[in-house]
Amino acid sequence: MFTGIVEEVGHLVAVEARGNLTRWRVRAQTVLADARLGDSIAHNGVCLTISELAPPVYACDLMQETLRHTTLGALRPGAPVNLERALAVGGRFGGHFVQGHVDAVGQIVGLERTDRWVTYRIGASPAVLRFVVAKGSVAVDGTSLTVVERLADSFTVSLIPHTLAVTCWGQRQVGDAVNLEPDILAKYVAAAVAAPGADGDRGTMSWQWLAERGFGME
């Protein structure tokens, strides 16, 4: 489990084909301070396991499923990567619950810069947007962000200068692909609403029931 608070930007130094697996070698510092073999690190929002450790470089193995369904398959040596260690018990919780299990790949379809922040518009599929609400949380490339507005085919997020400086976001441009993971809490609510009750009917919750109590999806 992660929080979506990126700890550092590492760099991919090698991509090695190993049969049905692809091995990444990544250069980093902060996330290796207490790292051990078998630890989990989120890479642009994708949870990977340390399989080799020789600081300041470590290795992770990626399955074809991961490469096909995330942006990681397009990265080449030299690419910067948002990194975050798994949440430690008793640690600070500055973002939201992030599993590191990417649901879909979206695309930056708009970008507006001001002197104080940058607003990105992220195109996403209906399967992702059903879990996105204004002022709610969403993980984009492993970064916990607050949704400004949800549109018919996209949503917007605004990033402050600090976030732009300490993550890969300062280099993101229109057309770039990004990993998306909606808030897990929204998924559980949707599953509870859709699940039948003990008598075979819908449970006591419904979208109308939620809306009447202030939980309506925007």
Helices and strands as residue ranges (DSSP letters): E 8-18, E 21-27, G 30-32, E 40-43, E 46-54, E 57-63, H 64-69, G 71-74, E 80-85, E 104-113, E 118-123, H 126-129, E 137-140, E 143-150, E 154-159, H 161-166, G 168-171, E 177-182, H 184-194, H 207-212
